[in-house]
Amino acid sequence: MEYVSAIVPPLFMAIGFAFLVRAIVRSQGGAQKSKEDAAAEAMAARPTAE
């Protein structure tokens, strides 16, 4: 039964990672995409303080 206790944690981590990737992919785009893109462009375009 040691093999069961050895495989369970990585299995749960893999399942959790799959759900995380799915959530990230699903959150891309949508109605707020243009607003998010504009905010990202504004942050990228502003000069850095040195």
All heavy atoms as TSV, in Angstrom:
chain	resi	resn	atom	element	x	y	z
A	1	MET	N	N	0.812	-1.203	0.000
A	1	MET	CA	C	0.000	0.000	0.000
A	1	MET	C	C	0.852	1.263	0.000
A	1	MET	O	O	0.304	2.350	-0.088
A	1	MET	CB	C	-0.924	0.009	1.215
A	1	MET	CG	C	-2.020	-1.048	1.172
A	1	MET	SD	S	-3.066	-0.949	-0.283
A	1	MET	CE	C	-4.024	0.488	0.077
A	2	GLU	N	N	2.169	1.121	0.102
A	2	GLU	CA	C	3.011	2.314	0.072
A	2	GLU	C	C	2.945	3.013	-1.271
A	2	GLU	O	O	3.084	4.233	-1.345
A	2	GLU	CB	C	4.453	1.939	0.398
A	2	GLU	CG	C	4.661	1.545	1.838
A	2	GLU	CD	C	6.118	1.231	2.118
A	2	GLU	OE1	O	6.985	1.726	1.378
A	2	GLU	OE2	O	6.373	0.472	3.060
A	3	TYR	N	N	2.734	2.241	-2.330
A	3	TYR	CA	C	2.674	2.862	-3.647
A	3	TYR	C	C	1.452	3.766	-3.768
A	3	TYR	O	O	1.492	4.780	-4.462
A	3	TYR	CB	C	2.677	1.804	-4.760
A	3	TYR	CG	C	1.497	0.857	-4.728
A	3	TYR	CD1	C	0.354	1.141	-5.437
A	3	TYR	CD2	C	1.555	-0.340	-3.999
A	3	TYR	CE1	C	-0.729	0.265	-5.419
A	3	TYR	CE2	C	0.495	-1.207	-3.970
A	3	TYR	CZ	C	-0.658	-0.899	-4.689
A	3	TYR	OH	O	-1.721	-1.756	-4.674
A	4	VAL	N	N	0.366	3.455	-3.076
A	4	VAL	CA	C	-0.820	4.314	-3.110
A	4	VAL	C	C	-0.524	5.635	-2.415
A	4	VAL	O	O	-0.828	6.713	-2.942
A	4	VAL	CB	C	-2.035	3.607	-2.458
A	4	VAL	CG1	C	-3.216	4.562	-2.354
A	4	VAL	CG2	C	-2.414	2.368	-3.241
A	5	SER	N	N	0.093	5.585	-1.256
A	5	SER	CA	C	0.418	6.818	-0.540
A	5	SER	C	C	1.486	7.623	-1.277
A	5	SER	O	O	1.575	8.834	-1.099
A	5	SER	CB	C	0.863	6.511	0.883
A	5	SER	OG	O	2.037	5.735	0.871
A	6	ALA	N	N	2.277	6.964	-2.109
A	6	ALA	CA	C	3.301	7.675	-2.879
A	6	ALA	C	C	2.710	8.364	-4.101
A	6	ALA	O	O	3.214	9.400	-4.531
A	6	ALA	CB	C	4.391	6.709	-3.307
A	7	ILE	N	N	1.655	7.830	-4.680
A	7	ILE	CA	C	1.106	8.388	-5.918
A	7	ILE	C	C	0.009	9.417	-5.663
A	7	ILE	O	O	-0.261	10.267	-6.515
A	7	ILE	CB	C	0.598	7.258	-6.852
A	7	ILE	CG1	C	0.376	7.760	-8.288
A	7	ILE	CG2	C	-0.708	6.685	-6.339
A	7	ILE	CD1	C	1.620	8.086	-9.018
A	8	VAL	N	N	-0.628	9.393	-4.516
A	8	VAL	CA	C	-1.762	10.281	-4.257
A	8	VAL	C	C	-1.369	11.768	-4.264
A	8	VAL	O	O	-2.019	12.553	-4.953
A	8	VAL	CB	C	-2.487	9.873	-2.958
A	8	VAL	CG1	C	-3.486	10.931	-2.528
A	8	VAL	CG2	C	-3.193	8.542	-3.156
A	9	PRO	N	N	-0.334	12.215	-3.549
A	9	PRO	CA	C	-0.014	13.653	-3.579
A	9	PRO	C	C	0.310	14.188	-4.978
A	9	PRO	O	O	-0.231	15.222	-5.371
A	9	PRO	CB	C	1.176	13.774	-2.631
A	9	PRO	CG	C	1.026	12.624	-1.708
A	9	PRO	CD	C	0.472	11.517	-2.548
A	10	PRO	N	N	1.144	13.513	-5.773
A	10	PRO	CA	C	1.388	14.029	-7.123
A	10	PRO	C	C	0.128	14.021	-7.992
A	10	PRO	O	O	-0.051	14.909	-8.831
A	10	PRO	CB	C	2.440	13.078	-7.707
A	10	PRO	CG	C	3.077	12.437	-6.548
A	10	PRO	CD	C	2.047	12.390	-5.478
A	11	LEU	N	N	-0.723	13.064	-7.766
A	11	LEU	CA	C	-1.965	13.006	-8.535
A	11	LEU	C	C	-2.841	14.213	-8.219
A	11	LEU	O	O	-3.371	14.862	-9.137
A	11	LEU	CB	C	-2.706	11.701	-8.224
A	11	LEU	CG	C	-3.961	11.421	-9.034
A	11	LEU	CD1	C	-3.614	11.275	-10.500
A	11	LEU	CD2	C	-4.626	10.159	-8.522
A	12	PHE	N	N	-2.976	14.543	-6.947
A	12	PHE	CA	C	-3.762	15.718	-6.578
A	12	PHE	C	C	-3.122	16.999	-7.092
A	12	PHE	O	O	-3.822	17.927	-7.512
A	12	PHE	CB	C	-3.961	15.792	-5.063
A	12	PHE	CG	C	-5.075	14.928	-4.573
A	12	PHE	CD1	C	-4.822	13.822	-3.782
A	12	PHE	CD2	C	-6.392	15.210	-4.908
A	12	PHE	CE1	C	-5.850	13.015	-3.325
A	12	PHE	CE2	C	-7.427	14.413	-4.458
A	12	PHE	CZ	C	-7.153	13.307	-3.670
A	13	MET	N	N	-1.799	17.081	-7.085
A	13	MET	CA	C	-1.119	18.254	-7.616
A	13	MET	C	C	-1.357	18.383	-9.113
A	13	MET	O	O	-1.576	19.489	-9.619
A	13	MET	CB	C	0.381	18.177	-7.324
A	13	MET	CG	C	0.719	18.325	-5.864
A	13	MET	SD	S	0.281	19.940	-5.214
A	13	MET	CE	C	1.533	20.929	-6.004
A	14	ALA	N	N	-1.332	17.283	-9.837
A	14	ALA	CA	C	-1.578	17.315	-11.272
A	14	ALA	C	C	-3.011	17.753	-11.579
A	14	ALA	O	O	-3.243	18.554	-12.487
A	14	ALA	CB	C	-1.309	15.943	-11.885
A	15	ILE	N	N	-3.948	17.245	-10.809
A	15	ILE	CA	C	-5.349	17.640	-11.012
A	15	ILE	C	C	-5.526	19.127	-10.694
A	15	ILE	O	O	-6.173	19.865	-11.446
A	15	ILE	CB	C	-6.278	16.768	-10.147
A	15	ILE	CG1	C	-6.270	15.334	-10.671
A	15	ILE	CG2	C	-7.692	17.327	-10.132
A	15	ILE	CD1	C	-6.944	14.339	-9.747
A	16	GLY	N	N	-4.932	19.582	-9.617
A	16	GLY	CA	C	-5.014	21.002	-9.261
A	16	GLY	C	C	-4.370	21.881	-10.308
A	16	GLY	O	O	-4.902	22.947	-10.648
A	17	PHE	N	N	-3.234	21.457	-10.840
A	17	PHE	CA	C	-2.569	22.229	-11.886
A	17	PHE	C	C	-3.434	22.303	-13.139
A	17	PHE	O	O	-3.514	23.353	-13.789
A	17	PHE	CB	C	-1.212	21.605	-12.207
A	17	PHE	CG	C	-0.419	22.387	-13.207
A	17	PHE	CD1	C	0.149	23.598	-12.856
A	17	PHE	CD2	C	-0.243	21.915	-14.492
A	17	PHE	CE1	C	0.874	24.325	-13.774
A	17	PHE	CE2	C	0.481	22.630	-15.420
A	17	PHE	CZ	C	1.046	23.846	-15.058
A	18	ALA	N	N	-4.092	21.206	-13.497
A	18	ALA	CA	C	-4.972	21.203	-14.666
A	18	ALA	C	C	-6.124	22.187	-14.478
A	18	ALA	O	O	-6.470	22.931	-15.403
A	18	ALA	CB	C	-5.502	19.796	-14.915
A	19	PHE	N	N	-6.695	22.230	-13.274
A	19	PHE	CA	C	-7.770	23.189	-13.014
A	19	PHE	C	C	-7.251	24.625	-13.045
A	19	PHE	O	O	-7.947	25.527	-13.517
A	19	PHE	CB	C	-8.446	22.897	-11.676
A	19	PHE	CG	C	-9.512	21.837	-11.764
A	19	PHE	CD1	C	-9.307	20.594	-11.206
A	19	PHE	CD2	C	-10.699	22.087	-12.431
A	19	PHE	CE1	C	-10.277	19.612	-11.290
A	19	PHE	CE2	C	-11.679	21.123	-12.522
A	19	PHE	CZ	C	-11.475	19.874	-11.953
A	20	LEU	N	N	-6.035	24.851	-12.568
A	20	LEU	CA	C	-5.442	26.183	-12.616
A	20	LEU	C	C	-5.242	26.642	-14.051
A	20	LEU	O	O	-5.601	27.773	-14.407
A	20	LEU	CB	C	-4.105	26.185	-11.859
A	20	LEU	CG	C	-3.324	27.496	-11.897
A	20	LEU	CD1	C	-4.079	28.578	-11.147
A	20	LEU	CD2	C	-1.953	27.294	-11.296
A	21	VAL	N	N	-4.685	25.788	-14.884
A	21	VAL	CA	C	-4.482	26.130	-16.290
A	21	VAL	C	C	-5.827	26.399	-16.962
A	21	VAL	O	O	-5.981	27.345	-17.729
A	21	VAL	CB	C	-3.705	25.005	-17.013
A	21	VAL	CG1	C	-3.716	25.206	-18.510
A	21	VAL	CG2	C	-2.284	24.947	-16.486
A	22	ARG	N	N	-6.819	25.562	-16.658
A	22	ARG	CA	C	-8.148	25.745	-17.240
A	22	ARG	C	C	-8.738	27.096	-16.832
A	22	ARG	O	O	-9.303	27.806	-17.666
A	22	ARG	CB	C	-9.056	24.611	-16.778
A	22	ARG	CG	C	-10.449	24.685	-17.307
A	22	ARG	CD	C	-11.247	23.454	-16.868
A	22	ARG	NE	N	-12.621	23.575	-17.247
A	22	ARG	CZ	C	-13.619	23.817	-16.408
A	22	ARG	NH1	N	-13.372	23.920	-15.126
A	22	ARG	NH2	N	-14.849	23.922	-16.835
A	23	ALA	N	N	-8.581	27.480	-15.574
A	23	ALA	CA	C	-9.105	28.765	-15.101
A	23	ALA	C	C	-8.394	29.930	-15.788
A	23	ALA	O	O	-9.029	30.922	-16.163
A	23	ALA	CB	C	-8.958	28.863	-13.592
A	24	ILE	N	N	-7.083	29.821	-15.970
A	24	ILE	CA	C	-6.332	30.891	-16.628
A	24	ILE	C	C	-6.770	31.030	-18.078
A	24	ILE	O	O	-6.997	32.138	-18.570
A	24	ILE	CB	C	-4.818	30.629	-16.520
A	24	ILE	CG1	C	-4.373	30.796	-15.078
A	24	ILE	CG2	C	-4.037	31.547	-17.446
A	24	ILE	CD1	C	-2.955	30.357	-14.809
A	25	VAL	N	N	-6.916	29.914	-18.777
A	25	VAL	CA	C	-7.313	29.957	-20.184
A	25	VAL	C	C	-8.722	30.514	-20.326
A	25	VAL	O	O	-8.998	31.326	-21.208
A	25	VAL	CB	C	-7.192	28.553	-20.820
A	25	VAL	CG1	C	-7.854	28.505	-22.179
A	25	VAL	CG2	C	-5.731	28.160	-20.924
A	26	ARG	N	N	-9.612	30.115	-19.446
A	26	ARG	CA	C	-10.994	30.587	-19.525
A	26	ARG	C	C	-11.117	32.064	-19.193
A	26	ARG	O	O	-12.043	32.726	-19.659
A	26	ARG	CB	C	-11.882	29.779	-18.596
A	26	ARG	CG	C	-12.107	28.369	-19.086
A	26	ARG	CD	C	-12.979	27.609	-18.139
A	26	ARG	NE	N	-14.273	28.273	-18.029
A	26	ARG	CZ	C	-15.432	27.679	-18.204
A	26	ARG	NH1	N	-15.463	26.400	-18.461
A	26	ARG	NH2	N	-16.550	28.340	-18.090
A	27	SER	N	N	-10.200	32.612	-18.391
A	27	SER	CA	C	-10.291	34.020	-18.012
A	27	SER	C	C	-9.731	34.948	-19.094
A	27	SER	O	O	-9.874	36.158	-18.986
A	27	SER	CB	C	-9.572	34.262	-16.691
A	27	SER	OG	O	-8.182	34.137	-16.873
A	28	GLN	N	N	-9.100	34.402	-20.098
A	28	GLN	CA	C	-8.554	35.226	-21.171
A	28	GLN	C	C	-9.671	35.626	-22.129
A	28	GLN	O	O	-10.530	34.828	-22.458
A	28	GLN	CB	C	-7.473	34.466	-21.947
A	28	GLN	CG	C	-6.332	34.003	-21.097
A	28	GLN	CD	C	-5.623	35.135	-20.402
A	28	GLN	OE1	O	-5.234	36.097	-21.034
A	28	GLN	NE2	N	-5.465	35.019	-19.107
A	29	GLY	N	N	-9.633	36.870	-22.575
A	29	GLY	CA	C	-10.650	37.330	-23.524
A	29	GLY	C	C	-11.918	37.748	-22.821
A	29	GLY	O	O	-11.933	38.100	-21.655
A	30	GLY	N	N	-13.009	37.732	-23.548
A	30	GLY	CA	C	-14.287	38.109	-22.971
A	30	GLY	C	C	-14.579	39.584	-23.155
A	30	GLY	O	O	-13.927	40.298	-23.924
A	31	ALA	N	N	-15.583	40.052	-22.420
A	31	ALA	CA	C	-16.056	41.424	-22.571
A	31	ALA	C	C	-15.029	42.449	-22.107
A	31	ALA	O	O	-14.992	43.567	-22.615
A	31	ALA	CB	C	-17.357	41.596	-21.797
A	32	GLN	N	N	-14.189	42.099	-21.144
A	32	GLN	CA	C	-13.237	43.051	-20.580
A	32	GLN	C	C	-11.875	43.019	-21.276
A	32	GLN	O	O	-10.953	43.699	-20.845
A	32	GLN	CB	C	-13.049	42.756	-19.084
A	32	GLN	CG	C	-14.310	42.911	-18.275
A	32	GLN	CD	C	-14.779	44.355	-18.228
A	32	GLN	OE1	O	-13.968	45.274	-18.164
A	32	GLN	NE2	N	-16.074	44.552	-18.269
A	33	LYS	N	N	-11.740	42.245	-22.359
A	33	LYS	CA	C	-10.434	42.078	-22.997
A	33	LYS	C	C	-9.847	43.397	-23.467
A	33	LYS	O	O	-8.683	43.680	-23.217
A	33	LYS	CB	C	-10.523	41.098	-24.165
A	33	LYS	CG	C	-9.160	40.846	-24.811
A	33	LYS	CD	C	-9.223	39.702	-25.770
A	33	LYS	CE	C	-7.942	39.422	-26.488
A	33	LYS	NZ	N	-6.714	39.811	-25.869
A	34	SER	N	N	-10.623	44.241	-24.123
A	34	SER	CA	C	-10.073	45.497	-24.642
A	34	SER	C	C	-9.661	46.421	-23.498
A	34	SER	O	O	-8.644	47.109	-23.586
A	34	SER	CB	C	-11.084	46.192	-25.550
A	34	SER	OG	O	-12.272	46.486	-24.835
A	35	LYS	N	N	-10.428	46.433	-22.424
A	35	LYS	CA	C	-10.075	47.263	-21.270
A	35	LYS	C	C	-8.784	46.756	-20.623
A	35	LYS	O	O	-7.912	47.547	-20.265
A	35	LYS	CB	C	-11.221	47.243	-20.260
A	35	LYS	CG	C	-10.981	48.119	-19.046
A	35	LYS	CD	C	-12.068	47.882	-18.013
A	35	LYS	CE	C	-13.010	49.046	-17.982
A	35	LYS	NZ	N	-13.994	48.932	-16.898
A	36	GLU	N	N	-8.648	45.446	-20.481
A	36	GLU	CA	C	-7.441	44.878	-19.902
A	36	GLU	C	C	-6.233	45.127	-20.795
A	36	GLU	O	O	-5.152	45.452	-20.312
A	36	GLU	CB	C	-7.628	43.388	-19.672
A	36	GLU	CG	C	-8.631	43.064	-18.584
A	36	GLU	CD	C	-8.965	41.586	-18.514
A	36	GLU	OE1	O	-8.371	40.819	-19.297
A	36	GLU	OE2	O	-9.797	41.208	-17.689
A	37	ASP	N	N	-6.420	44.987	-22.111
A	37	ASP	CA	C	-5.323	45.241	-23.041
A	37	ASP	C	C	-4.886	46.698	-22.981
A	37	ASP	O	O	-3.694	47.005	-23.014
A	37	ASP	CB	C	-5.727	44.865	-24.466
A	37	ASP	CG	C	-5.817	43.368	-24.667
A	37	ASP	OD1	O	-5.305	42.614	-23.815
A	37	ASP	OD2	O	-6.410	42.940	-25.683
A	38	ALA	N	N	-5.839	47.613	-22.891
A	38	ALA	CA	C	-5.506	49.032	-22.816
A	38	ALA	C	C	-4.746	49.339	-21.531
A	38	ALA	O	O	-3.778	50.109	-21.540
A	38	ALA	CB	C	-6.771	49.870	-22.903
A	39	ALA	N	N	-5.155	48.745	-20.436
A	39	ALA	CA	C	-4.460	48.969	-19.165
A	39	ALA	C	C	-3.044	48.403	-19.219
A	39	ALA	O	O	-2.096	49.037	-18.730
A	39	ALA	CB	C	-5.247	48.335	-18.031
A	40	ALA	N	N	-2.880	47.242	-19.816
A	40	ALA	CA	C	-1.552	46.642	-19.935
A	40	ALA	C	C	-0.649	47.483	-20.824
A	40	ALA	O	O	0.539	47.686	-20.521
A	40	ALA	CB	C	-1.667	45.226	-20.476
A	41	GLU	N	N	-1.195	47.993	-21.916
A	41	GLU	CA	C	-0.403	48.849	-22.810
A	41	GLU	C	C	-0.002	50.142	-22.103
A	41	GLU	O	O	1.109	50.632	-22.271
A	41	GLU	CB	C	-1.195	49.157	-24.086
A	41	GLU	CG	C	-1.344	47.971	-25.006
A	41	GLU	CD	C	-0.023	47.527	-25.591
A	41	GLU	OE1	O	0.855	48.376	-25.868
A	41	GLU	OE2	O	0.154	46.318	-25.765
A	42	ALA	N	N	-0.912	50.724	-21.321
A	42	ALA	CA	C	-0.595	51.959	-20.603
A	42	ALA	C	C	0.513	51.723	-19.580
A	42	ALA	O	O	1.399	52.565	-19.413
A	42	ALA	CB	C	-1.847	52.492	-19.922
A	43	MET	N	N	0.478	50.590	-18.902
A	43	MET	CA	C	1.526	50.282	-17.923
A	43	MET	C	C	2.860	50.037	-18.613
A	43	MET	O	O	3.909	50.421	-18.107
A	43	MET	CB	C	1.132	49.064	-17.088
A	43	MET	CG	C	0.021	49.342	-16.114
A	43	MET	SD	S	-0.496	47.879	-15.220
A	43	MET	CE	C	0.979	47.493	-14.315
A	44	ALA	N	N	2.833	49.405	-19.782
A	44	ALA	CA	C	4.063	49.103	-20.499
A	44	ALA	C	C	4.670	50.354	-21.136
A	44	ALA	O	O	5.885	50.462	-21.290
A	44	ALA	CB	C	3.802	48.048	-21.561
A	45	ALA	N	N	3.816	51.311	-21.483
A	45	ALA	CA	C	4.283	52.490	-22.203
A	45	ALA	C	C	4.837	53.582	-21.288
A	45	ALA	O	O	5.614	54.414	-21.728
A	45	ALA	CB	C	3.144	53.067	-23.039
A	46	ARG	N	N	4.443	53.581	-20.006
A	46	ARG	CA	C	4.900	54.660	-19.134
A	46	ARG	C	C	6.392	54.501	-18.821
A	46	ARG	O	O	6.888	53.386	-18.680
A	46	ARG	CB	C	4.067	54.731	-17.866
A	46	ARG	CG	C	4.289	53.617	-16.906
A	46	ARG	CD	C	3.471	53.823	-15.669
A	46	ARG	NE	N	3.693	52.694	-14.774
A	46	ARG	CZ	C	2.939	52.404	-13.758
A	46	ARG	NH1	N	1.898	53.155	-13.507
A	46	ARG	NH2	N	3.205	51.370	-13.001
A	47	PRO	N	N	7.092	55.610	-18.698
A	47	PRO	CA	C	8.531	55.538	-18.422
A	47	PRO	C	C	8.802	55.059	-17.000
A	47	PRO	O	O	8.012	55.294	-16.094
A	47	PRO	CB	C	9.007	56.974	-18.617
A	47	PRO	CG	C	7.796	57.806	-18.409
A	47	PRO	CD	C	6.617	56.974	-18.839
A	48	THR	N	N	9.922	54.401	-16.851
A	48	THR	CA	C	10.302	53.910	-15.529
A	48	THR	C	C	11.071	55.013	-14.793
A	48	THR	O	O	11.821	55.784	-15.394
A	48	THR	CB	C	11.192	52.664	-15.637
A	48	THR	OG1	O	12.354	52.992	-16.400
A	48	THR	CG2	C	10.442	51.530	-16.306
A	49	ALA	N	N	10.885	55.094	-13.488
A	49	ALA	CA	C	11.585	56.081	-12.680
A	49	ALA	C	C	12.955	55.535	-12.293
A	49	ALA	O	O	13.063	54.493	-11.674
A	49	ALA	CB	C	10.777	56.408	-11.427
A	50	GLU	N	N	13.980	56.256	-12.681
A	50	GLU	CA	C	15.343	55.801	-12.367
A	50	GLU	C	C	16.077	56.849	-11.578
A	50	GLU	O	O	15.961	57.973	-11.684
A	50	GLU	CB	C	16.111	55.500	-13.638
A	50	GLU	CG	C	15.536	54.280	-14.327
A	50	GLU	CD	C	16.374	53.896	-15.544
A	50	GLU	OE1	O	17.566	54.216	-15.590
A	50	GLU	OE2	O	15.808	53.276	-16.430
